[in-house]
Amino acid sequence: MSHENRTPAGEKAGVPKRIFAPASADAKTARETVATPQTEDPSYRLAFQDDEFLLREDLRPVRFQLELLKTQLTLDEADIGSTFVMYGSARIPEPDRVPIMMAAAKTPEQQAVAEKLASNAKYYDEARQLARLASQVGRDAEGKKQFVVCSGGGPSIMEAANRGARDVGADTIGLNIVLPHEQAPNPYVTPHLSLRFHYFALRKMHFLLHARAVAVFPGGFGTFDEFFELLTLVQTGKTRPLPILLFGREFWETVVNWQALADYGVISAKDLDLFRYVDTAEEAWDVVREWYGMDASA
């Protein structure tokens, strides 16, 4: 009994990897459907091509899964083994821009705020230098990239982190988020590692899934949110301890009375050891190297 060769053109003979058409092929066919009253109705759309369907309130669990999965697959395909996460303000200026910011401050109140922001401008350079140091760690034995710099993908401290990685030719991640006001990722994020989120919760989860060190620079509500969630996860044992590096002792001890939290008994005295104060990128990197027993050359 003869059998017709059904191997598609361009595909090697043998056992095929699949016998069903890929979703991309059906999606292309679906877009070319002849227009009739039936095919024009939303009910006829393929589910994964139907934005109205995917954005329904009861599809939120599916959107959670998609947002979790897309980032994970992207990082896996880029051979990301671990990340060095850097949190910090979107408002602290690059040192070179301090004079411009000061000149724009007209009222005494604006000038006072500008002076405070200017006093923290040095951390732009420290974040950039720390990113340079972390980004020079090579791949591990499995070919995975280690301590890949990851930021929120925005301006200021986030920009400095991504910029430092780019200074030494390394890949760097930006986890951006949709906000009511228009924004774009900073230009130093590696394009194929520039990811955008709808859900803050999923974004924060991805900040920490691969994190093996976290640097926290002076910042506002967003920085506090991310930092305190990390502290809570370590405090409660949901994640193993890792280097948490707090830049700017004066800032942090002014805005948070850590000792009072312990004195009131709402945290334990030992919880104050969850993080380390550092002043420079070199000091921070030394803490990370010592934590993981890395060579001094790393």
C-alpha positions in Angstrom: 0.0 0.0 0.0 1.5 3.3 -1.1 1.3 6.4 1.1 1.5 9.9 -0.3 4.4 11.9 1.2 2.7 14.5 3.3 5.8 16.3 4.6 5.3 20.0 3.9 7.6 21.8 1.6 10.7 23.1 3.5 10.3 20.6 6.3 12.6 17.6 6.7 11.1 14.2 6.3 10.5 12.2 9.5 8.3 12.4 12.5 6.9 16.0 12.6 7.1 18.1 15.7 3.4 19.0 15.4 0.4 18.2 13.2 -1.8 21.2 14.2 -1.3 24.5 12.6 0.3 27.0 15.0 -1.9 29.7 16.6 0.0 32.3 14.6 -1.1 30.7 11.3 -4.8 30.5 12.4 -4.6 34.1 13.7 -3.4 35.2 10.2 -6.2 33.3 8.6 -8.7 34.8 11.0 -7.7 38.3 10.1 -8.3 37.5 6.4 -11.9 36.3 6.9 -14.5 37.4 4.4 -16.8 40.1 5.9 -20.3 38.9 6.6 -22.8 39.8 9.3 -21.7 36.7 11.1 -17.9 37.2 10.8 -18.2 40.9 11.8 -19.9 40.1 15.1 -17.5 40.1 18.1 -18.6 36.5 19.0 -16.8 35.3 15.9 -13.4 36.6 16.9 -10.8 34.1 18.1 -10.6 34.5 21.9 -7.0 35.5 22.0 -7.6 38.2 19.3 -10.6 39.6 21.1 -9.5 42.6 23.2 -13.0 43.3 24.5 -13.2 39.7 25.8 -9.7 39.7 27.3 -10.4 43.0 29.1 -13.6 41.8 30.7 -13.6 42.0 34.5 -13.9 38.2 34.9 -10.8 37.7 32.8 -8.5 39.4 35.4 -7.0 36.0 36.5 -6.1 35.3 32.9 -4.5 38.7 32.6 -2.5 38.1 35.8 -1.2 34.9 34.3 -0.3 36.4 31.0 1.6 39.3 32.7 3.5 36.9 34.9 4.3 34.5 32.1 5.4 37.0 29.4 8.1 38.5 31.6 9.3 35.1 32.8 9.6 33.7 29.3 11.4 36.9 28.1 14.0 36.7 30.9 14.4 32.9 30.4 15.0 33.4 26.7 17.6 36.1 27.5 19.5 33.7 29.8 18.9 35.8 32.9 20.1 33.9 35.9 19.8 36.6 38.5 19.3 40.3 38.9 20.6 43.2 40.9 17.6 45.3 41.5 17.9 49.1 42.1 15.0 51.1 43.6 14.9 54.9 43.9 13.3 58.2 43.2 12.2 59.3 39.7 12.8 62.9 40.8 16.4 63.1 42.0 18.4 65.0 39.3 21.6 63.9 37.5 24.3 66.1 39.0 24.8 68.0 35.7 21.2 69.0 35.8 21.2 70.5 39.3 21.9 74.1 38.2 18.9 73.9 35.8 16.6 72.6 38.5 17.8 75.2 41.0 17.2 78.0 38.4 13.7 76.7 37.8 12.8 77.0 41.5 11.1 80.4 41.9 9.4 80.4 45.3 11.1 79.8 48.7 9.2 76.6 49.0 10.3 75.4 45.6 13.9 76.4 46.4 13.9 74.4 49.6 12.6 71.3 47.8 15.2 71.8 45.0 18.0 72.0 47.6 16.9 68.7 49.2 16.7 67.0 45.8 20.1 68.4 44.9 21.6 67.1 48.1 20.8 63.6 46.9 22.0 64.1 43.3 25.3 62.3 44.2 23.3 59.0 44.3 22.7 59.2 40.5 26.4 58.7 40.1 26.6 56.0 42.8 23.7 54.0 41.2 25.5 54.3 37.9 28.8 53.1 39.3 27.2 50.2 41.2 25.5 49.1 38.0 28.9 49.1 36.2 30.4 46.9 38.9 27.5 44.4 39.0 27.3 44.2 35.2 30.9 43.0 34.9 30.1 39.6 36.5 30.3 36.9 33.9 28.0 34.1 33.1 27.8 31.1 35.3 28.7 27.5 34.4 25.2 27.1 32.8 25.7 30.2 30.6 23.3 32.3 32.7 23.9 36.0 33.2 24.3 36.9 36.8 23.4 40.2 38.6 21.8 41.7 35.6 20.8 45.3 36.6 17.1 45.7 36.8 15.2 49.0 37.5 11.7 50.4 37.1 12.8 51.6 33.7 12.0 55.3 34.4 14.1 58.4 34.9 16.6 59.5 37.6 17.9 56.7 39.8 16.3 54.1 37.5 18.0 55.7 34.5 21.3 55.8 36.3 21.1 52.1 37.0 20.4 51.1 33.4 22.9 53.6 32.2 25.7 52.2 34.3 25.0 48.7 32.8 25.1 50.1 29.3 28.4 51.9 30.1 30.1 48.5 30.1 28.1 47.0 27.3 25.8 44.8 29.4 22.2 43.9 29.1 19.9 45.7 31.5 16.2 45.3 32.4 13.5 47.9 32.8 10.1 47.0 34.4 7.9 49.9 33.4 4.2 50.4 34.3 1.3 52.0 32.7 0.4 55.3 34.5 -2.2 57.9 33.8 0.4 60.4 32.7 2.4 59.5 29.6 5.9 58.1 30.1 8.5 56.1 28.2 11.3 53.8 29.3 14.6 55.5 29.7 16.9 55.1 26.7 19.4 52.9 28.4 17.1 49.9 28.9 18.0 47.0 26.6 15.1 47.1 24.1 14.2 43.4 24.3 14.3 43.6 28.1 12.0 46.6 28.3 8.8 45.2 29.8 5.6 47.0 30.7 3.0 46.1 33.3 -0.6 46.9 34.1 -0.6 45.4 37.6 1.8 46.8 40.2 1.5 43.5 42.1 2.9 41.5 39.2 5.6 44.1 38.6 6.8 43.9 42.2 6.8 40.1 42.0 9.1 40.1 39.0 11.4 42.6 40.7 12.1 40.0 43.3 11.8 36.6 41.6 15.3 36.8 40.2 16.8 39.4 42.7 20.0 38.3 44.5 20.8 41.8 45.7 18.8 45.0 46.1 20.0 48.6 46.4 17.5 51.1 47.7 18.2 54.8 47.1 16.3 57.8 48.5 12.8 57.8 47.0 9.1 58.3 47.6 5.9 56.2 47.8 6.9 53.8 45.1 10.4 53.2 46.6 8.9 52.7 50.0 6.3 50.3 48.7 8.8 48.1 47.0 11.4 48.3 49.8 8.9 47.6 52.6 7.4 44.6 50.8 10.9 43.2 50.4 11.6 43.7 54.1 8.3 42.0 55.0 9.0 39.0 52.8 12.4 38.5 54.4 11.1 39.2 57.9 8.3 36.6 57.6 10.6 34.0 56.0 8.8 34.0 52.6 12.1 34.6 50.9 15.6 33.9 51.9 17.7 36.8 53.2 19.7 38.7 50.6 21.9 41.8 50.5 19.6 44.8 51.0 21.7 48.0 50.6 20.3 51.3 51.9 22.0 54.3 50.4 21.8 57.5 52.4 21.7 57.0 56.1 20.8 60.6 56.8 17.8 60.4 54.4 16.5 57.1 55.8 16.9 57.9 59.4 15.1 61.2 58.9 12.1 59.8 57.1 11.8 56.5 59.1 12.3 56.2 62.8 13.5 52.6 62.7 14.5 52.5 66.4 11.0 53.7 67.4 9.4 50.8 65.5 11.5 48.4 67.6 11.0 50.4 70.8 7.2 50.2 70.3 7.5 46.4 69.7 5.9 46.4 66.3 9.1 45.0 64.9 11.9 43.0 66.6 15.3 44.6 67.2 16.9 41.9 65.0 14.7 43.2 62.1 17.0 46.3 62.0 19.7 43.9 60.7 17.8 43.1 57.5 19.5 45.9 55.7 22.9 47.6 55.6 23.6 51.3 55.2 26.2 52.1 52.5 27.6 55.3 51.1 29.3 54.3 47.9 28.9 51.9 45.1 32.2 50.2 46.0 31.1 49.7 49.6 27.8 48.2 48.4 29.5 45.9 45.9 31.9 44.7 48.6 28.9 43.7 50.7 27.5 41.6 47.9 30.8 40.0 47.1 31.3 39.0 50.7 27.7 37.8 51.1 28.2 35.3 48.2 31.9 34.5 48.7 32.8 36.0 45.3 36.3 36.6 44.2 37.7 40.1 44.8 38.1 40.3 41.0 34.4 39.9 40.5 
